[in-house]
Amino acid sequence: MLKIVVDATPMDSKPSGVGFYVANLICALDVLQKEENFQLGVVYQPGLKNWLSGDFSFPESFKDSSQQYLLPLPVRISDLLLALAFRPSLSYFEKYFGFPDILHGTNYSVYPCKNSLKVMNIYDLTFIRYPQYINSVVKTYTEKIKRCLQWTDLVLTISESSKKDIIEYLEIDPKKVYITPLASRYYPNYLSEEIAQNLEKQTNYDFSKPYLLFVSTIEPRKNINTIITAFNFLKGKYKIEHQLILIGKKGWKYEPIFAAIENSPWANQIHHLNYLSNELVALFYSKADVFVYPSHYEGFGLPVLEAMTLGAPVISSNTSSIPEVTGDAAILVDPNNPIQLGEAILKVISDSQLRQELINKGKARAKLFSWERTAKETLNAYRTII
């Protein structure tokens, strides 16, 4: 029986991006084990603080996983060992993975185990294509990936756009790169009417006020300043009654974004909400007049899919992977043109027929993506190298 071990280290108590992917992939693979005749294990490394305090406990999400493997080193130290190229000594760690047939590194690296086939996720190449949008940790990715590619048998990515970038910038054989699309954390009718009403009572926001919505990490790549410029334009020229709600935790280089909010004549109508529960984010998606996401560059663009799943009409960028995710179910604009963005928003909030058409198309489009599909595509990818 095929033995697969997936790295669960990117999971944390407030997952986003890679953490969502890892949690949902493992969960979906877990369900497929018997049907597809393979055995799934998860490996986990403690964070540096936990390691220093001797806390080697697994995240709650994986308490029920049948095969659990602990690598008793924090990522910072194991990355250092990889960087120093102690390859002979690194094969020593193979025992901590349970000697699998396939070892799947889920966050831009994978261990050089001697007897396992190595699979590595590369989600996007922001750090190569747009270095101005990244933090100091991500700046080390190029070197780390190139090192790991020396022993990687298969690269997984999440869109045709990312695959094209990986082949071009990392000079990888196209046959070694396989696409496994993502899926939403939500499903249609995720919130019942009763739950939605209870949640409304728990929030400070008055949902009788219409709003434009953005959901993601607050960082330069997401192009939030352009949303604020478009909002100011719509308020000034067309006197729209909408508020602007930005939901997401602060990433890096976010100071200019908050400066733009403070400098807006309508600053009191722009609200930043920090990391919220899945249910509360779903509530804001489901009641938004428009979901706005003019990101400069995405490996996939998960918030766009989430918005479509929950019935928010989407306006997003015409760049990178976004057109693959939306198909014809969204209005796509030049992310560098705030006036074009503003006019697209105006069109949607002024035309109820267009808005409903976008909602219907978005819901239909979202049904094409599921974590079961992602897991099955991942298994198909594994089987190409066995």
N, C-alpha and C positions, 0 to 999 in steps of 0.2 A: 504493500500500500504506500502511495506517495505521501511523504512526510514534508509538510510545509510549515515554516516558522516565519511569522511576520513581526517586524519590530514595532512595538506599541509605545515606544518612548515618547513620541511627540504628544501623546495624550496628556491633558492636564484638566484641572477642575473647571476651567472656563475656556473650552476649546474654541478655536476658530481656524479657518483654512485647513492646514495639514492635519490638525487634531481632529476636526470633523471627519475628514476623509478616512483617517486611520480607524477611528472608532466605528464608523459605519461599514467600512470594508471588512473589518474583522467580524463584526456582527453578522453581515450577510454571508461571508465565507463559512462561518460557524453553522449556519442553517443548512448550507449545501453539503456538508461533510459526508453524510450517509448516502445521499442521492448520487454524489459524484465520486464516491469511494476514495477519499483522501483523509489524512489526519492533520488537523490544524493545531499549531502551538503559537504562543506569543512570547516574545522576549522583551524585557523591560530593563532600563537603566535608571537608577535613582538620580534625582537632581543633586547638584553639588551640596546644597544646604542639608538635604535629607541624608546624603552620604556622610557628611561630616558629623551629623548627629546619630549615625548608626541606624537610621530608619530606611529599611529596604522593602517596605510594604508595596504591594501592587496597587495601581489605581482601582477604585471601587468598580469601575466599568468591566474589569476583567476578572473579577473575583470568581466567576462561574466558568471561566475558560478551563478546559480539561487539562491542557498541557501548558504549564507556565514555567518560563525560564528566566532567571535573574542573572544579569551580567553585573557583578558588584563593583562597577566603576561608573562615575558620572561621565556624561558625554564630553565634558571639557577635557578630561584626562584621556579618554579613548581617542578623541580627535587629535590630541597631542601625539599619541603613540602612532596614529596613522600618518600624521605630518612628518614624524621622525623616521617613517618607513621601517619600523621594526617588524617587517613582515614575518620573518620566521617565528618571532615570539607571539605575533598576533594570532597565528594559527592555533596557538595554545588555548585561545578563547572558544574554539569550536565546541568544546565540551559544554560550555555554558548555553549553547543553543540546542543541545540535544542531538547533535549530528544529523541535521535535516537533509533531505534531498534538495530542497530549495530554501534559501535564506533570502527574505525580502526586506531590503533596507528602504524605509518609507520616507526618509528625509534627506535627500541629496547625498547619501553615502551608503556603503554596504561593506561588511567585513570581508577580508580576503581569506575566507575559510578554504582549506585545501580540498575537502571532499564534497562540498555542497555547490550547487549551481547558484550564482549570485544574481539577484534582480534588484534594480535600484530605481526609485522614483525621482524624476526631475520634472517639476511642475511647470516651471517657466524659466526664462533667462533674463529676468529683470536686471540682475547683477552684472550682466555683460552688456545688454542693450541699453539700459537706462541706469547707469551707476549713480546718477544724481538723486535717484529716488530711494536709495537703500541705506541701511544702517551699517555700523562697523562690523557686526557679526556676519552679515550676509556678504560683505566684501571678501570674506575668506572662501566663499563657496566655489569660485572658479578653480582655484588650486586643488581644493578637496575633491571636487568632481573629477577633474582630469586624472588625479591619482587613482581614484576608485575605478575609473573606466578601464584601467589596465587589467583589472581582474573581473569586471562585470560582464555577465553573459547576456543580459537583457535589460533594456531601459524601458520603463513605463512612463508615459506622460498622459496629459488629460485633454488634449485637443490637437487638431491638425496644425493649427497655428504654432503651438509649442513644438510639435514634432519637426516642422519645417525649420524653426530656429535652432533646435538641437542638432539637426543634420548639418546646417550651414555653419554655425558658430563653433560646434565641438567636433566637427568632421567625423561623425559617426556613420557607420554603414546603416542605411535606411532599414535594412532587414532586422537590425537589432533594436529598433524603436517601435513600440507597440502602444496604441492609444486605448485607454480605458476611461471613458467620460465619467464625470461626477454625477451626483443626484442631489436633490433637495433634502434637507432635514425634515421638511414638511410634506404633507399629502393633502389632496383636496378635502375641504371640510374638516381641517385639522382642529379648528375651534368650533364647538357647538355654540348655539345662540346663548345658552345659559352661562357657559364658561366665559364667553366674550363679555357678557354683561357684568359678571363678577369681576373680571379683570379691569374693566373700565372704571369700576368703583375704586379699585386699588391704586389707580394712577392719578397723578396730579394734572394730567392733560385733559382739557375740555374738548371732547371729540365732536362737539357741534361746530368747532372751528375747522374749516377745511385746511389741508396741509399737503405740501410736497415732501417726499421722504427720500432720504439716503441712508443706507445701512452698510457699514464696513469699518475697517480700522481707519482712524483719522491720521492720514499720512499723505505726502505729496503726490504719490503715484495715482491716488484716487481722484485727483483733480477737483477737490472740493471748492477751491477758490473760484473756479469757473461757475459752479452752481450758485455761489453767493453773488457773483457778478450778474448772472442771469436773473436771480431773484430780485436784486436791486433794480435792474432794468424793468422787470415786470411790475414791480411796486411803483416805480417812478412814472413810467409811461402809461401803463394800463390799469393802475390802481387795483390790482388783484387783491382779493380778500384773504388769500392763503397765508399760512405760517410755513416756515421751513423747519423740518425736524431732521437732525443728524444723529443717528444711533451708532455707537461704536466706541471701543476703548482707544485711548491715545496710543499711537504707534511711535513715530519719530518725526523730527522736523515739522511738528504740528503747530509751532508758535505762529507762523505767518497766517495759518488758517484761522486761529482764534483772534489774531489782530484784524483780519478782514471782517470777522463777525462784529468785533467791537467798533470798527470804523463804519459799519453799515448804518445808514439813517434808520433802518428798520431792525436794529440789533435786538430790540425787545420782542421781535416776532421770529427770531431764529433761536432754536432750542437744541442744545447738545445734551443727549442722554447717554450716560456711560453704558457699559456692558449690561444687558438686560437678560432675563430668562428667555428661553425659546418661546414660551407662551406669550410673553409681552411683546416680543419682536413680531410674532405672528399677528397679534392684534393690530399693531401699527401698520404692517404690510396690508392687512385686509381692509383697512379703513382709509388708506392713502388715496388721494385723488390722482396722483402720479408718483411713480417710483423713478428717481433720476440717478443715473449712474454713468457719468461721462469719463470713466477711468482711462488713463493714458495707455495702459497695457495690462492685460490679464492672461493668465495661463488658461483659465476657464471662465470665471465670472459668476461664481455661485450665487451671490445676492440677486442677480438678474433672474436666475432660475427660481429662486425662492419667491420672489415677487410675483412671477408669472403663475406659480403653483397656487398662490393664495389670492389671486384675482386683482393684483395691482397692475394698471397699464404701465408699460415700461418705455422710458426714453433712455437710450444708452449710446455708447461710442460705436463708430463704424470701423473700429480698428481691432487688431489682434484676434482673439478667439471669440469676441462677443457676437459677431454675425453667425458663427456656427451654432451658438447656443440659442439665439433668438429666432433664427430663420426669418420669416416675414411677420413674426408676432410682436414686433416692437418698432418704434421709430428710432432710427440710428442717425446720429449727427457727428459732425467734426468736433472732437473734444477740445480743440483749440479755439472754437468759435462760440463765445458766450451768447451772442445775439441769436445765432441759429438755435442754440439750446433753448433760450428764452421763448423764441417764436414757436418751437415745437411744443413746449409746455403750454403756451397760450392756446394752441390749436386743440390740445387734448382736453383742457379744462373748459373750453368754450363749446365743444362739439360732443354732446352726450352720445351720439351714434358712433362716432369714431372711438370714443373712450370704451364703449361696450364692445365694439369690434376687437379692439386690442386686448381687452380682458378675455374674451372668448378664445381668440387665437392663442393667447399666452397660456391659458389653462390646457388647451389641446396640445400645444407644443411641449409643455412640462411633462405630460404623460409619457413622452418618449424616453424619459430618463428615470432610472430607478436604481437603488443600491443592489438589487438582485442582478440587474443587467451588468452593473460595474463588476460584481463578484464573478459572474460567468465569463465576462470578457477577460478578467484577470486570470482565471483558470485557463482559458484558451491561450493566453499569452505564455503562462508557465509551460504549457504543453508543447509550445513551439521549440523549446530548448531541451526537452527531455530526450 
